[in-house]
């Protein structure tokens, strides 16, 4: 399964340049149509029981809070061929960005996210300075024929401000990358089922067991 639309270095160059210049990059499409379609088919074939209510915090700090977020998630697994193809594409992405920006990205974790009608995720950051090894956030959208009135847009905020710098429609194949510590962001209330893959490139934590 061919992962990338443009199998050359210019795509990575563009992403790296945007990360340096602005801290984020929005691509109408990064992965190939066959892989996007396979991922869409995969998430649509998951049962309701495959998703778990999403919470805030990690490990002992984890808690559910429906006032902050109401999405559901399912972690990707290398045991599934479609998940594996996506994770391998992100491994290539990680190596390419490290080569250009020397970010020290060590591994990647990702989950499918489902926002049912009425679900949202209030303004938050994915990593607090000095408190997380998440460095670079990615979002891949898997929604066909999305309309603005369907809601579910991702809003990026200027750091330490309520100023919205980008409002991103969750269109099929759209791929978003941004620095995890720098940009507060929010998913506004969805009016129909909304699907995506959220992922994080991380630094190595010598005290943490490796991801399997």
N, C-alpha and C positions, 0 to 999 in steps of 0.2 A: 504494500500500500504506500503510494508516494505521499510524503508528508507535506512538502512545501510547494507553493504555487510557483515561486521563482527560485530554482535551485542554483543560485549564485550568491556571491558575497555581498552584493549591493543591498539586499534586504537587511542583512545584519548591520551593515555600515549605517544604513538609514536609522535603524532602531537605536544603535549606539549613539549616534549623533543627537537624536532627539532626547535620549536620556541625559546626555551631558548638557544640552541646551535648556531643556524645560523640566526634566525629571519624569516625563511620561511620553508615551507614544500610543497613538490610536491607528490601527490598520483595518481597513474595510474587510480584508481577508489576508490571513497568513498561511493557513494550512490548505491542503488541496481539497477540492470539492468532494472527492470520494471519502476522505477521512472525516471531514465535517459531517457528511451524510451518515457515515457509519456511527459516529458519536451521537448524532441526533437519534438514530434508530435505537441505539443502545439505551439512552436515557428514557426514551419513550416506552421501551419494553420492560423497564424496571417496575416492580410492583410497589404499591404504597408502603408495604412493610419493609422494603429495601431502604427507605429513607428514614432518617431519625431527626427529631426536632433539633435545630441548631441552637447552640448556647453561646455564651461569652466566657472568655478566659480559657485556660488550658490546665489539664490535669487536676490538681487539687483545688485550683481556683475556678474550675468549670461550674457554670450555673445556667439554668434556663431563665430567661426574662422576656416574656412576650411583649413587654412595653418597649423593648429595644430592637428585637428581631423576631420574625415569625417564619423564616424560611426553614427548609428541611435539606439535609445533606446525605450524601453517600460517597465514601472514599473510593477512589480508583484503585484497582488492583492489577498487578502484573499477571495474575492468573487468567484474566480475560484478554482475549486477543486485541479487541478494540481499545481497551484501556491501555494495554501495553504499547500499542502503536503511538498513542498520544504521548505517553510517558517517554518513549524513545525519541519522539520529535522534540520534546522539552529538554531531553538530555543533550541533543545536538545544539539546541538553542543555548543552553547553559555554557557549553564549551565555547561557542562562538562569541558570546558576550564576555566571558572571562578573557578570551584572547584579545579582545578590543579594549576592555575597560579595567581589567585586572581587579574585578570585584570580589574574587575569592568565593564565588558561588559554589557550594559543596553538594547540595542535593535539592530535591524538589518534592513537594507533597501537593496533592490536588484532590478536590472532591466535586462531584456533581452537586448543583444547588437547584432546588425547586422552590419557586415562589408561587404558591396557590393564590387565587384571587383574594385580595385583601392583605397579602403578606408584604412586608417591608423590612428594611434594616436601617435604623437611624444612623446619623452621622457618627463615624468612628474612625480610628486608625488601626492598621493591621499590625503595627509594631511601635512600641514606645522606645525612645532612645535609651540604649543601654540595658533594656529589659527583654529583648527578644532577638533571636537570630534570623528572623524573617527580614529579607533585604529587598526583594523585588517581587511585587504582586502581579499576577496575570489573571485575565478573565477572558474566556472564550464563550461567545453567545451562540445558542442553538435554537433560535426561535424563527420559524418561517412566518412571512407576511405580517411582521410586527408593525403596528400603527402607533402614532404618538399618543392617541387617546387610550391605548392599552396600558399606559403607565410603565412602571418598572424601569425607568431610566436610571443610569448611574450618574451621580453628580459628584464631580471632583471639586474640592474646595482648596482655596489658597491656604497655605500653611498658617496656622494661628489666626485664622480669619473666617468670617462667615461669607466671604465672597466666593461665588461659584465661578470656576474658571472653565469648566467643561460640563455639558450635559450630553450623555452618550446614549443613543438608542440601542437596545439589546438585539440588534439585527443579526440574522443568521450569518455565522462566519466571522463577525467582527471580533478583533483580538485587541485587548488593551493591556498595556504594561505600564507600571508606575512604581516609583520608589516607596516602599512600604511605610517608612517612618515619616515621609514628607507630606503626604497628602491625606487629610481627612476626606472621607467619602461616604456616600449615602445611596441606598437603593430606595427610590420612592415607591409608594404602594402600587402593586401590580393589579390590573383589572382582569387579567386572564393568566392562565398557567405560563410561567416564565422559567426557562431552563438555561443553565450556564455551567461552565467548569471554572471554579476559582482555584488558583494555585499560588504557591509561594516558593521562590528560590531562597535557600537558606545558607547561612554560614555554618561551618563545622562547630559543633558543641562537643568538646571532649568528654563531658560528663553525661552526654545523652547517648543511648543505644542507637545504632544506625537504623534507618527506615528499612523495612522489608517489603 
